[in-house]
Amino acid sequence: MLKHLLLPAGVNKTILPFIIGRALRAFSDGFVAVLLPAYLLALGFDTWQVGAIATSTLLGSAMATLAVGAWGHKVHDRELLLVAALLMISTGFAFASQTSFWPLLTIAFIGTLNPSSGDVSLFLPLEHARLAEAAHDQARTALFARYSLTGALFAAIGALSAGLPDYLVQTIDTSRLDGFRFMFVLYSLIGFTIWLLYRRLPQPHTEQRKPAQPLGPSKSVVIKLATLFSLDSFAGGLVVNSLLALWLFKRFDLSLAAAGSFFFWAGLLTSLSQLVAPHLAKRIGLINTMVFTHIPANLSLIGAAFAPDIETALGLLLLRSLLSQMDVPARSAFVMLAVTPEERAAAASFTLVPRSLASSLSPALGGALFTTGFFALPLVGCGVLKIAYDLMLWRAFRKFEAKN
């Protein structure tokens, strides 16, 4: 039953652990993205320090992903996934026990915390390569859509659970900081569950699977895609979920529970959009799906920056959530389409690395802009840069898909 719900027709059930693992990580990312700024503010950090720690998490993820692309083909992906799960366990316990800025900044760089709405972790290129092997053509787009759908849905549920620390304060008479620490311990326990899940992955037979290789024939296409994706991610880093939560806290004095509820509904709309993405891609193509859903989403973000009240702002942000992630499965499928099967792990890594590096630079900038009092600037900058990316992507690749 679970297989039929999570996997499209024609996909082997051996890929199911990757969908479940994505769901578990998304749940933890969902509450971390909302709680991280609240936790850091409670520790006495200012908005620039919140942005710097968010930058550190993304920069560390980029370095780990780069290592996978450069040397990951020499080590079996099952072993790398187990290492990533152990790192996730350590990250949660370390964040629960430290209170000073520099130790937390270091842990953020080394660890697996994700302050954004998308997955930027070491797990991602490894899982993408396995997913690409498990399906072909339209089934591949559908599989990536299920993968993204599961992630978005469980991230929404995770965001809703961000109100749990306040509930613990009211029910068992604990401090708010201890409530935050409990959530980071929960993050570690989820990492342990993922470790158990991936420990049971079968070793594939070498005759059934061609060995992964570094980039070769598809290098020029991957470089062009990576350059464009980096612009998109730099823009997105200005308004990662942790900074968007910070914006809502500062601009409208939104409560932690209300912010969690907003991110739940935003994530739910995002997850529903994943169901539409493969059907839309089948009708109009992968590139058109990426571009023509992204531009209205970014116009909504710009509108939210100037919204006169909380209701209008949240409405525009929810509209953005409905459209902004519809490109994710199409983008993943397009990268896998554009390269040879042996290059897929390297291509996934080398398109993710510039994205992670670019997005890691901008949260600190976004946090610094908040300190100046110009709360609209990060949102406007994000929207304008993303629209520029959409137009350049469409111009560069609108004919490429038809040839392949």
NORHUSUL-V540336 format. One record per helix or strand. SS is the DSSP state (@ for helix, = for strand). FROM is the first residue (numbers start at 1). LEN is the number of residues. Records with the same first field share a line. If there is no record, write none. Layout:
SS=FROM-LEN  FROM-LEN
This chain:
@=2-5  13-30  47-28  77-21  101-10  123-11  137-36  176-24  206-3  219-19  241-12  256-29  286-20  310-15  327-12  341-31  375-23  400-4
